[in-house]
Amino acid sequence: MPANNIFRMYRVCRQADASFWLVLFYFLKHKIQYGKNILMHRRVIIKGVQNITSNTILQIGLGNARFVHNKDVTYLNIRGTLFFKGNHTIGRGCRFDIAENATVIIGQNGYINAMSTFVISHKLVIGSDCVISWNCQFLDEDFHHIQYEGKNSKPAEIIVGDHVWIGCDVKIYKGTVIPNGCVIAAGSIVRGVFTQENSLIGGNPAKVIRSPVQWE
């Protein structure tokens, strides 16, 4: 491992109040056994690590959100496919449940904050440079079905464009499309296809509040 990566790992561990030696141990374990570059806290559990694809370093459970306890568990149950296009960070206490034959594709240079949950039975695509705040939920399946006359079948997949900021406590459900550059207001319930880029979207049910907007 290059020296600059070791120094980076040390800094990350200091900020996350994590043991450098344990993080290094788990990194080497996943590198040797599976060929994966994963920096993870000791309270991260990954089932199906072989189903994760990332060409660069994936950081899991090492965020420094001050409201999250050091003993909170981050859990990834990957029976389908989890693909990262570049560097990405998954915060402490997050939950991933990706069903068999389901696919999750996440772009580069973004992060998922603490305590967010992803239950994906079909497909989720998240673009590059996206910020997902804490306690968000992504769910692309109803699990129980209600039948009625005239019911229309809707696509299940969730698509999030590039450079999207999703505020805390947002729920995003099946069939949702969020264009590039959008901001989702905290506490929103989002379901449906949005087409206008660079929009502020919010409410229950979510709708376009203002456009255009810019965020950094």
N, C-alpha and C positions, 0 to 999 in steps of 0.2 A: 504494500500500500504506500503511495507517495506520501512524503512528509507533510505536505500541505493538507492532505485529507486527514491525517492523524491529528494535526492541530485543530482542524475544523471540528472533528469528532470530540476532542477535549473541550472546546468552547461550548458545544451543544450540550454536553453532559453537565458542565458547570451550571449553565442556565436552567437546565431541567432538573437539577438536584438528583442526578442519576450517577451511578457508579461507572466511571470510564472503563474499568477493566471488564465489568459485566457486559457493557455495550460492545466492547471490542470482541469479547468472547462470542456473543451471539452473531456479530457481523461475520467473524471467521467461520463459525459453524454453518451459516446459511451460504456463505461463499463456497466453502468446500463441498458441502452436501448437495446444494442445488444450483450453484452458480449465480446466486442472487446477491445484489448489493443493498442490504437492508440494515439501517441503523435503528435499533429498537430498544425501548425500555424493558426492564426485566418483567414488568407486569403487562406485557403484550403477549397474547395468545393467537397464533396463526394456525388454522387448520386448512390444509391445501396450499401450502406455500409454493408448491410446484406449479400451481395455476396462476401465479403472479408473474407478469412480464414487465420488466423495466430495464432499459439500457443504461440508466444512471442510478444514482443513489436515492433510495426511498427511505424517508425518515418517518418512524411510527412511534407515537406515544411519548415523544420527547419535547412536546410543546411546554411553554412556561406560563399557561393561563393560571392566574393567581387564585381563581375560585375552584380549581380542580385539585383534589387530594392526591398526594404522591402514590397512594395505594389503589387508586382507581384503575380498573382493568380495561385495556383496549382489546377488543375481540374481533378477529376476522375469520369468517367461515366461508371459504372460497371453494365452492363445488363447480362453479362455472369458470369464467375467464375474467381476470382483472388485469388490464393493460394500461401502463403509464407511458406516455410519449416522452417524458423527460423528468427532471427533478420535481419532487412533490413531497408535501408534508401532511401527515395525518395526525391530528391532535389526540391527546390523552382522553381515554374514556369513550372513543368512537366505537361504533358497532357496524360491521359489514356482514350481511348474509346474502351471498350471491348464489342463486339456485343452479342446479345442473342445467347445462345448455344456455344459461344466461350470460350476458356479456356486459362488462363495464369498461368504458374507455375514458381515460382522464388525460387531459393535455398537460403541458409543461408549465413550470414556474408559477404554480398556484399553491394554495394550502386549504386544508379542511380543519377548522378549529375544533375545540374539545366537545365531547358528548354528542356528536351528530350521528345519526343512524341511517343506514342504507340497506333497504330490503328490496332486492332486485330479482324478479323472476323472469324478466324478458331482456330488456336492454336499457342502459343508461349511458349517455355520451355527455361529457363535460369538457368544454373547450380549454384552451390555454389561458394563462393569466387570470384565472378565476379565484375569487375569495369566498369561501363558505364559512359563515360565522358559527357560533356555538349553538348546540341543541337544535339543529335542523334535522328534517326527516325527508327522505326520498323513498317513495313507495310506488311501484308500477303494477301492482296487482290488488284486486279487491278481495280475493280469497273466498268470499261468499257472493253469490250472484242473485240479483233480483230480476225477475222476468216480468215484463209488461208489454202490452200491445204497442207497436210502433217504436220499440227500443232500437237505437242505432248502435252498431258495433263500432267501437273507437279503438285506434291504435294504442298499444300499451306502453310503448317506449317513451322515455323522457330524454329530451335534447336540450342542452344548455350551451349557448354559443361562447365565443371568446370574450375575455375581459368582462365578466359578469360578477357583480357583488351581491351575494345573498345574505341578508341580515339575519340576526339571531332569531331562533324559534320559528323559522319559516317551514311550512309543510308543502312539499311538491309532490303531486300525484300523477298517475298514469296519463299518458297522452299529452303531456305538457311540452311546449316548445318555447324557449326563451331566447330571443335574438342577441346578437353581439352588443356589448356595451351597456346592457341594462343593469338597473339596481332594483333589487327586490326588498321592499320595506320590511322591517322586523315584524314578526307575528303574522305575516300574511299566509293565506291558504291559497295555493296556486294550482289551478288545473285549467288547461286549455291551450290553444295555439295563439301566441302573440307574434306579430309580424313586424312591428315598428322597432328598429334598433335605437339604442341610446335612450331608452325610456325608463322612467320611474314607475314601477309596478307595485301595487299594494292593496291591502284590504282582504275582506272575506265575503264573497269570493274576490280574488284579485282582479284588478283592472288597471289600465294605464292612467296614471295620475298626472304625469307631466312628461313632455317631450319637446325638444331633445334635452338631455342632461349629460354631464360629464362627471367622471369620478376618478380619483387617484388612490 
